[in-house]
Amino acid sequence: MLQKNKFELFSEDEDRVGIVIGTGPSLTSEQIDQCKGFKTFGINRAYQFDVDVMLACNFDFWDHYWNDIKKFKCHKWTPRIESAKKYGINYIEEIWRPGLSTDNNFIHAHHGSGPQILNLALHYGVKRMALIGWDMKFPGKVSDREYTEKRHYFGEYPAQLQHWPRTGTNGEMTGLIKEVETIKPSDYGIEIINCTPESALKCFPFQSLSEFLSGSKLPKA
């Protein structure tokens, strides 16, 4: 197995808290600043926030962004063995099952990097996860390929990386939401708290990021 980084991130006396960063348009630099000192997990271009762990599941993403990604020290993961071999990053096999894998040789695929990074966070031992930038919708829907507002925090991807899934009436990412809804945190002894205001993902309890962090202890310097 192509794996440089074992699932080792936390010190012994550190709260197992992880901030899981999506790239929805509601994300703010203030939220990122609030999370300083806590372990962070990011998907796709969230690596630019200097996260501790990142995952991307698209071949072309790694090819397009590698010259930038390689500057960052984060643990880099992909379920694409070709990309792992090409760039010397961590590979983990994906399997098509509901929920999260408790076998750390695998993650469950779910058609997206969002639920996959939740599975990685579980493997790293995270017990309390906060979701930010998890809008799970594209605002201002006109059609499945036209929206009046930006879809991603960083703006649109290059043409070859753009993904246009069918969405609900208000731009909800209905297919991916159904996949995430199969994840039952109590099955794994963890908490997943949605700290994304007005997120279309309703299966996890909501809380402000400030409230979530106030109940979490920063690791010792």
C-alpha positions in Angstrom: 0.0 0.0 0.0 1.3 3.4 -0.9 1.2 5.1 2.4 3.8 7.5 3.8 1.8 9.0 6.6 0.2 6.7 9.1 -2.9 8.0 10.8 -0.8 9.9 13.4 -1.6 13.6 14.0 -2.6 14.1 17.6 -0.5 14.3 20.8 -1.5 12.0 23.7 -3.1 14.8 25.7 -4.8 16.6 22.8 -8.6 16.7 22.3 -9.5 14.7 19.2 -11.1 17.7 17.5 -11.0 18.2 13.8 -12.2 21.1 11.6 -13.3 19.7 8.3 -13.1 22.4 5.6 -15.2 22.3 2.4 -15.0 24.9 -0.3 -18.5 26.2 -0.4 -19.0 29.9 -1.0 -20.1 30.7 2.6 -16.6 30.0 3.9 -14.9 33.0 5.2 -11.3 33.9 6.1 -12.5 34.8 9.6 -13.7 31.2 10.1 -10.3 29.9 9.0 -8.6 32.3 11.5 -10.9 31.0 14.3 -9.6 27.5 13.7 -6.0 28.2 14.2 -4.4 25.8 16.6 -6.9 23.0 15.9 -6.3 20.1 13.5 -7.7 20.8 10.1 -8.8 18.5 7.3 -9.5 19.9 3.8 -10.8 18.8 0.4 -9.5 19.9 -2.9 -8.3 23.6 -2.9 -8.7 23.8 0.8 -5.1 22.8 0.9 -4.4 26.5 0.4 -5.4 27.1 4.0 -2.3 25.1 5.1 -4.5 22.3 6.5 -3.0 19.3 8.3 -4.6 16.7 6.1 -6.0 17.0 2.5 -7.7 14.7 0.1 -8.7 15.0 -3.5 -10.3 12.2 -5.6 -9.9 13.6 -9.1 -6.9 12.6 -11.3 -7.0 15.9 -13.2 -7.1 17.9 -10.0 -3.7 16.5 -8.9 -2.2 17.1 -12.3 -3.4 20.7 -12.5 -2.6 21.8 -9.0 0.4 19.7 -8.1 3.1 22.4 -8.5 1.3 24.4 -5.9 0.2 21.5 -3.6 3.7 20.2 -3.3 4.7 23.4 -1.5 2.5 22.5 1.5 3.5 20.0 4.3 0.0 18.5 4.8 -0.6 14.8 4.7 -1.8 14.3 1.1 -4.3 11.5 0.3 -6.1 10.2 -2.8 -8.1 7.1 -3.7 -6.5 7.2 -7.1 -3.6 4.9 -7.2 -2.2 6.4 -10.4 -2.0 9.8 -8.8 -0.5 8.4 -5.7 2.3 6.7 -7.7 2.9 9.7 -9.9 3.3 12.2 -7.1 4.4 10.0 -4.2 1.4 10.7 -2.0 -0.7 8.6 0.2 -3.1 6.1 -1.4 -6.2 4.6 0.3 -8.6 2.3 -1.4 -12.2 3.3 -1.8 -15.1 0.9 -1.6 -18.8 1.4 -2.3 -20.7 1.1 0.9 -22.9 3.4 3.1 -21.6 5.1 6.2 -17.9 5.2 7.1 -15.3 2.4 7.0 -13.9 1.5 10.4 -11.1 -0.5 8.6 -8.3 2.0 8.1 -7.3 0.3 4.9 -10.3 1.7 3.2 -12.6 4.7 2.9 -16.2 4.6 1.6 -16.5 6.3 -1.8 -19.8 8.2 -1.8 -19.2 9.9 -5.1 -17.3 12.8 -3.5 -14.3 14.0 -1.5 -16.5 15.5 1.3 -17.7 12.2 2.8 -14.3 10.7 2.0 -12.4 13.2 4.2 -14.9 12.5 7.0 -13.8 8.9 6.8 -10.1 9.9 6.9 -10.7 12.1 9.9 -12.3 9.0 11.6 -9.1 7.0 10.8 -7.0 9.8 12.4 -9.0 9.4 15.6 -11.1 12.5 15.5 -14.0 12.3 17.9 -15.6 15.8 17.4 -15.8 17.2 13.8 -16.9 20.6 12.8 -18.0 21.2 9.2 -17.3 24.6 7.7 -17.7 25.5 4.0 -20.2 22.7 3.7 -22.9 24.6 1.9 -23.9 21.5 -0.1 -25.7 23.7 -2.6 -25.0 26.1 -5.4 -26.7 29.4 -4.9 -28.8 31.3 -7.4 -29.9 28.3 -9.5 -31.1 29.1 -13.1 -30.4 25.6 -14.5 -28.2 22.7 -13.7 -25.4 24.5 -15.5 -26.2 28.1 -14.7 -26.1 29.9 -11.3 -26.2 33.6 -10.6 -23.7 33.3 -7.7 -20.3 31.7 -7.4 -20.4 27.9 -6.6 -17.1 27.7 -4.8 -15.1 29.8 -2.3 -12.2 30.0 -4.6 -14.3 30.7 -7.7 -14.9 28.4 -10.6 -12.5 25.6 -11.5 -10.7 25.4 -14.9 -13.0 24.0 -17.6 -11.5 20.5 -17.4 -12.2 20.3 -13.7 -15.7 21.6 -13.6 -18.4 19.3 -12.3 -22.1 20.0 -12.9 -24.2 17.6 -11.0 -28.0 17.8 -11.1 -29.2 19.9 -8.2 -32.5 20.5 -6.4 -34.8 23.5 -6.9 -32.6 25.7 -4.7 -29.3 24.3 -6.0 -29.1 21.6 -3.3 -26.6 18.8 -4.1 -29.2 16.2 -3.6 -27.2 13.2 -4.7 -24.3 13.9 -2.4 -26.5 14.8 0.4 -28.2 11.4 0.2 -24.8 9.8 0.4 -23.8 11.8 3.5 -27.1 11.0 5.1 -26.0 7.3 5.4 -23.3 8.4 7.9 -24.6 7.9 11.5 -22.1 9.4 13.9 -23.3 7.4 16.9 -22.3 4.2 15.0 -18.7 5.3 15.4 -18.8 7.0 18.8 -18.2 10.4 17.2 -19.9 13.8 16.9 -20.3 15.7 13.6 -21.5 19.2 14.0 -22.5 21.4 11.0 -21.1 24.9 11.5 -22.0 26.0 8.0 -24.8 28.6 8.2 -27.8 27.8 5.9 -26.2 24.5 4.8 -28.5 22.3 2.7 -27.1 19.3 4.7 -29.5 18.8 7.6 -28.6 15.3 8.9 -26.1 16.6 11.5 -26.9 19.1 14.3 -26.1 22.7 13.7 -24.0 25.0 15.9 -22.1 28.1 15.4 -18.3 27.7 14.9 -17.7 29.9 18.0 -19.9 27.7 20.1 -18.2 24.5 18.9 -14.7 25.8 19.5 -15.7 27.2 23.0 -16.3 23.6 24.0 -12.9 22.4 22.6 -9.5 22.6 24.2 -6.6 23.9 22.2 -3.5 21.7 22.2 -0.6 22.8 24.4 2.0 24.8 22.5 
